[in-house]
């Protein structure tokens, strides 16, 4: 038996946004994305390819199992105060 991935994962929202206070502590969950797969495949969450800059990778990580976006550094108002995922 061969499993064919006929369906793309479907996210529960078309976009996700959040605003965060300056000095948000390391390890804070900023937002959580949620998707389902009609093929019943296990989903693995990651940063979208458009967001894989060195700066983004230094500031955030995505828990591959839960879809939670977490801070890796203290966020400073001058460098970032809003995240949007479309």
Legacy VTK file of the C-alpha trace (Angstrom):
# vtk DataFile Version 3.0
C-alpha trace
ASCII
DATASET POLYDATA
POINTS 86 float
0.000 0.000 0.000
1.323 3.442 -0.923
0.155 6.637 0.787
-0.439 9.472 -1.680
-0.526 13.026 -0.369
-3.560 14.267 -2.311
-4.402 17.189 -0.032
-2.357 20.124 1.231
-2.604 21.010 4.916
-5.345 23.538 5.667
-4.669 26.230 8.253
-7.416 27.273 10.651
-6.879 30.948 9.685
-5.768 32.632 6.466
-3.286 34.755 8.424
-1.920 35.045 11.948
-0.833 38.313 13.590
0.357 39.485 16.945
1.759 42.551 18.663
4.206 42.116 21.498
5.519 44.390 24.222
9.138 45.455 24.319
11.332 43.123 26.398
9.130 40.076 25.776
10.992 37.301 27.668
12.902 34.508 25.941
10.752 31.391 25.471
7.470 33.323 25.247
4.879 31.830 22.902
3.995 34.659 20.532
1.353 32.867 18.533
0.247 29.399 17.532
-0.681 28.238 14.048
-2.962 25.257 13.532
-3.477 23.117 10.450
-5.220 19.866 9.587
-4.444 17.365 6.851
-7.236 15.457 5.117
-4.730 12.695 4.301
-4.110 12.185 8.034
-0.392 12.805 7.595
1.634 13.991 10.569
2.175 17.743 10.259
5.551 19.329 10.979
5.494 23.098 11.485
8.400 25.342 10.453
9.108 28.934 9.521
7.884 29.756 5.999
10.728 29.943 3.467
10.071 33.685 3.045
10.886 34.138 6.764
14.155 32.226 6.963
16.454 35.256 7.131
19.349 35.154 9.590
17.637 37.791 11.749
14.360 35.858 11.898
16.144 32.612 12.711
17.963 34.366 15.581
14.730 35.789 17.030
12.197 32.966 16.612
11.717 29.255 16.505
8.657 27.196 15.704
7.882 24.101 17.705
7.557 21.526 14.892
4.867 19.548 16.734
2.676 22.282 18.237
2.997 25.177 15.751
3.934 27.588 18.567
6.181 30.504 17.587
8.617 31.193 20.435
11.138 33.940 21.157
14.825 33.011 21.231
16.019 36.479 22.267
14.472 39.362 24.173
12.511 41.386 21.622
13.467 45.031 21.478
11.013 47.625 20.237
13.566 49.113 17.840
14.074 45.813 16.027
10.656 44.137 16.083
7.232 44.676 17.545
4.864 42.831 15.232
4.793 39.486 13.442
2.401 38.524 10.667
2.160 35.207 8.880
0.032 34.924 5.742
LINES 1 87
86 0 1 2 3 4 5 6 7 8 9 10 11 12 13 14 15 16 17 18 19 20 21 22 23 24 25 26 27 28 29 30 31 32 33 34 35 36 37 38 39 40 41 42 43 44 45 46 47 48 49 50 51 52 53 54 55 56 57 58 59 60 61 62 63 64 65 66 67 68 69 70 71 72 73 74 75 76 77 78 79 80 81 82 83 84 85
